[in-house]
């Protein structure tokens, strides 16, 4: 009798556990239609590409969705300049690994390759590449971007309206552990354009060979005097492992602080070692907070 009772209790425990446990489902896709369908499937935590794909419309990662796209070395092609290849909604999260996001970049202006809305997040994991997009490779509009082994390269253009060839951080957060931001170009900020409120953490990787008229590597926008009651603080935290991760960037106006026409005033970082060596609070734009951290 006791053995039967024990068996029933054990069976109930197993049944309950199976009913409440969380499972990770991987979906293999072969086409743009299958990719879009998998992206809105609540059970599809990991999407694996079985082949190269050309998108026919913007891939939307909807609010509350958290997915990983594993490209298995394949490429997602985006043949348009008038819309982003991927749009990440508020409170949605996307991770890219072992995949190339390839834009057309046939003209000098565009909407950017990947747009991250406020509250959304994008992680560029190992082997992920964002390349070939006009205007900006990635636009972060109040969201969060983590680069941990990914690459942002050969994006942007040189039109008079271009800002942030590699990354356009329009408030939000950028954390870089490993990877590269290189060979991007724009009129202002070849590598990264930053406007506050923004938080940047540099722990590793390389930002190099980016080019712009102003701000080859990173361009920090000063506070807008017409928005006196808006928080425009830019915080840059540099970890001890960052080393000289920003180097060999160049711009037509090779100054640490640039003054010119609309849109090109601010602080330029083309070389991290030079910036830190010459950094003085009196030289600093009002809204910049620099933190040198012993944390990795």
Buried (B, 14 or more C-beta within 10 A) or exposed (E): EEEEEEEEEEEEEEEEEEEEEEEEEEBBBEEBEBBBBBBEBEEBBBBBBEEEBEBEEBBBBBEEBEBBBBBBEBBBBBEBBEBBBBBBBBBBBBBBBBBBBBBBBEEBBBBBBBBBBBBBBBBBBEBBBBBBBBBBBBBBBBBBBBBBBBBBBBBBBBBEEBBBBBBBBBBBBBBBBBBBBBBBBBBBBBBBBBBBBBBBBBBBBBBBBBBBBBBBBBBBBBBEEEEEEEEBBBBBBBBEBBBEBBBBBBBEBEEBBBEEEEBBBBBBBBBBEBBBEEBEEEEBBEBBEBEEBEEE
